[in-house]
């Protein structure tokens, strides 16, 4: 089992590079199978390297990963396998919330479990009449005697299929509350029914809670967060990782193509100036996406360190929103440009190059870009701050 390294070495070490190579090799091996294969091996590799606990300080003098460092790691993991990076989204968000929360028995127990390798999934979202982000749920937590009982059904429960715990949103009378419980508890049923066009192995389907017992100390009161830009920026980090993979695939296509067109620039495709231009564009898009994500992550770090200045949180939300609008336009263009260097053979299903567009489309659809662009424009024209919550 890999030992825990210092944070500044963890994401820039030969061991971490080997971990990424192993995850990529697992992805490639599973991609050759006729039936879809879940990334259980990749998740186990991440646990062995202790990536799920990278944010938690190790020892009294230890330093947990900053958000900039975390997103650097996420981009690299997404380059190796975007499904795997996505599976950990709710986990890293929960760890961040726990670290910012006041000490409680649940907080300390969960942090210890995470340091021992536990992963937390999510059960936030429902297919219901409630507006997304209004913190109203059909899932209920009821007091029955000395215990609470959880009832409900959630969808888009990314990561819970692979997790040890799941983070559940519910209503306790008229209040919205959060519950963190083991996925193995009686009455919890996790279904593998996610059928999206992209991010297909993230386990983003249904989780059912049927008369699930919940102890009082498993109820988690989350710190108030005005803008909550962190989970949105995480999706852009995954897209930034995908764009790195698009560049790699474009280069490989050029190196492996056996012929040009009769009206092409040269027989040696590596010297074709138009193909060179396309790769130059793709590389630039990838660079810009990563730079935007990490710049926004630095703003999130600043906002986390100074809770007394509300403008820092708004700045972080603004940068995260601008990153989404810009990155997604570049990403969709890149996923299409890739086929310009590959010829007709690149469209074969066995090449699986359409996965980049499908994955980007699925990630981008988590929250609507057009609303973000409008709100950004309204802020700059009229000075109206971004909407809350979960914008």
N, C-alpha and C positions, 0 to 999 in steps of 0.2 A: 504494500500500500504506500502511495506517495506521501511524503511528509509535508507539513505546512511550511511554506516559504514566507519570507517577508513579502508584503504586498507589492512593493516596487520591483521585486524579482519574480513574483508569481506570474505576472502577465507578460513578462519579457525575458523568459528563461528557455533554455533548451528543453526542459521538462514540459513546459506549457506548450511549446511548439510540437513536441511529440504527442501530447494529448490531443491537440488539434488534428494532427495527421491521423491519429487512431480514429477520431470521430469521423473524419472525412472518409477514411477507408471503410468504416462501418457503413456509412451512407452509400458509398459506391457498391459495396457488396450487396446490401439490401435492395438497391435499385435494379439489380439484375434478376431478382426473383419475380416469378409470375404473380404470386400473391403478395399483397402488401405486408411488409415486415416492420414491426414497431421498433423504435430506437432504444430498447431496453439496455443494450450494451453501452451505448453512448452515455445514457443517464448514469449507469453504474461507474463508468470511467470518471465522470465529473464528480461523483461522490467520493471516489477514491482519492482524487486530487484535491478534495475539499473546496471546490469552487462554490458550492451552495452556502458556505460560511465565510466567504471572502470579505464580506462587509463587517463582520464581527471582530472587534479587537481581540487579539490573542495575548492574554496575560495583562498585568497591570500597566506595563509600558508598551503594550502592543498597539498597532494601528490598523483599523479596518480600512478596507478600500473606500476611497472617495467615490462619488458618483461618476466623476470623469474616468477614474480607473476602472470602475465597474463597467461603464459603457465601452471602454476600450476592449475589455475582455468579451463583452457581449457581441461586438462587431466581429471579432475574430471567430467566436463560436458560430455565429450566423453564417460566416463565410464557409465554414466547414459543413454546417447543416442548419439551415434556418428553422426547421421544426424543433430541434433541440434547444436552440436559443429561446424560442417562443414558449416552450414548455416551462421554462424557468421564470417567465415574466412575473407571474403573480407571486412566486416565491420571493424574488428579490424585492418586489414592492412591499410585501409583508414584513420582510426583515427590516427594511428601511423604517416602516411604521413602528415596529417593535423597538428599534433603537432610539426613536424619538419619543416614545411613550414613557410615562413615569413607571417606576418599578412596581410590578405586581407578581403574584405567584405564577400566573399564566405566562407573563412575559419572560420571567427567568427560566421557567420550565421549557418553553418553546426555543429560546435561544440556546439552551443546553442541548436540546434534541437536534437542533440544526447543526450545532458543532459536531454532533455525533453522526451526521449524515442525513438527517430527515429533510424532506422536501415538502413544501406547502403549495397546494394548488388553489384554484379559486372557484367559488360558486356565487358570483355576484349577480349575474344577469338572468332575466326571465323573458320568455315570450309572452308578454302580458300587455294589458291596456295602458300601463304606466309609461310616461315619457322617459326616455333614456336619460339618466343622470338626476332624476328628481328625488331619489332616495325613498321611493315608495315601493313596497314589495307585496306580492301575494304570499310569499313564504312567511310563516308565522312561528314565533317562539312563545309558548304558553306556560304559565306557572301552574304546575299540577303537584300539589303537596310540597315536598322538599326539593323537587327537581323541576327542571324546565323540559318541555317536549317540543321538538322541532318538526314542522310539517312543511312540505313544499317541493317544488320542482324547479331546477335551474337549467339554463342552457348556456352554451359558449363557456363551459367550465374548463378552460384551457389548463392543462397540467395535472388536473385532479386524477386522471386515469393512471398517471405514473407516480402520484404523490403518496406521502404517508399521512398528511393532514390536508384538510381543505378549509378555506376561509369563506364563511357563509354570511351573506347579508340577509336580514330578516326584520320583521316588525314585532316588537314587544308592546302590545297595546297600541299606542299612537306613536311610539318612538322607534326609529330605526337603530338596530344594534348589529354587532358583528359577533360571530361564533366561530371558534377554531376547534375542530374535532377530528379525530382519526377517521380515515376513510374506511377502516375495517369495522367501525362500530355498527352494531346491529341496527338495521333500518336504513343504512346508507347503501345506495345502489348506483354505481358508476357505469354508464353505458358507453360503448364504443360506436356511436351513431353519428359522428361528425362526417358530413358529406360535402364539404366545401370544395371549390375548384382548386384551392391552394392551401398551403400549410396543412396538408392532409393527415399528418400523423401527430398532431399536437394534442389529440384527445380533447377536442373542443366541443364535445357533445353534451349529453344530458346527465345530470346527477339528481337523483331522487332521494328525498328525506321523508321517510314514512315512520312516524312515531319514534323519533330518535331522541334518546335521553341525553340531556345536556346538564352538566354541573354548573353551578353559579360562577365558579372561577374559570369557566371556559368561555365566558362572555367577555368580549374585548371591546372596550370603548376607544375608538380611534381618535387620535388627535385631530382637531379641526384643521383642514387644509383648504384655503380659499380657492386655489386654482387647480391643484392636483395635476401638474403637467408631467410628472415623472412617468406614469404608465404610457402616456401618449408618445413621449420622446423615445421610450424603449422600443416601440414599434419602428420608429425611424432608424434606430440603431440596427435592427434586424435588416431593414432594407439596405442600409449602408453596407452590411456584410454581404448581402445578395449581389450588390453592384460590384464588389470585389470579385465575386465568382463569375459574373458576366464578363469582366475583363479577362480573367483566366481562360474562360471558355472561348472567347473570341480569338485569343492568341493560339490556343490549341487547334481551333478550326483552320486557321491559316497554315499552321505547320503541318497539318495532316491532309489538307486538300491536295488531290493529285493532279488537278488540271484547272486551267483558267478558261475564260471564254475566248472565242476567236477574235473578238474585238477588245480584249482586255489590254492592260498596259504592258504586261510582261509575262513571260512564262513562269518566272520565279515569283510566286505569290507573296513571298516575304518582302519583295522589293516593289510591290504594287503600291504606288503612292496613294491611291484612293483607299485601299484597305488600311494602310498606315494611318491615314487621316481618321478613319472610323475608330481604330483602336486608340488613337490620341484623344478623340472625343470621349470614348467610354472611360478611359483612365481619368480624364479630367472630371467627368461626372462623379466618378467614384471618390476621387479626392475631395471634391466639394461637399459631397454628402457626409463623409466622415468628419470633415472639419466643422460643418454646421452642427452635427450631433454633439461633438465634444465641446464646442463653444457653448452651446446651450446647457450641457452638463455642468460646465464650470459655473455658470450662472445659478444652476440649481444648488451646487455646493455652497455658493456664497449666501443664497437665501436660507439654506439649512443652518448655516453657522450664525446668522444674524436674524433672529425672529422679531427683533424690535423695529425693523425697517420694512414696511409692507411694500415699498417700491421694488425691493429686490425680488420678492416673489412674483410680482407682476412682470418684471423684466424677464425672469426665467420663463414664465408662461408665454410671454410674447415671442421670445426667441425660439421656444419649442414649437409654437404655432407657425412661425415663419419658416422654420426648418421643414415642417410637414408640407407646407404649400410648395416650397422650392424643391425639396428632395423628391417628392412624388412625381412632379413633372419631369425631372431629369430621369427618374427611374423607369417610368413608362417608355420614354424615348429610348433609353439604353436597351431595354428588353426587346425592343423592335429592331434597333440598329444592329444588334447582335447577328441577326439573320442576313444582313447585308454582306457579311464576310464569309458566309458558309455555303451559299448556293442551295439548290433544292434539297440536297441530302440532309441539310440541317433541320428540315421540317419533319423528318422521320420520327415516329413516336419513340423508337428505340433510342434516339439521341436525347430525348426528354428536355430539349432546350426551352420549350414553352413553359416549363415549370417556373422559370424566373418571373415571367409576366403574371402567371397565375398566383404565385406567392405574393408578389408585390400588390396585385389587385386585392387580394384577400386582406392583407395587412392594412392597406390604405382605406378599406371600407369599414374599419373599426369605428371611425368617427368622420363625419363628412368634411372634406377639404373645402368645399364652397362656403360653408358657414364660417370656417376659420378665416378664409381670405376676406370675407365681408367684414368680420369683426375687426380684423387687423386694419383694413381700410378705414373703418369707422373710427378707430382709435386715432389714426394719424390725421384724418380730416377733421373730426369733431371732438377729439380728446376724450371719448367715452372709453372707459376701461373695459377690458375683456370680460365676458360673462362668466359667471360661476354657478354651480360647481361643475367639475368634470368636463370643462370645455375642451 
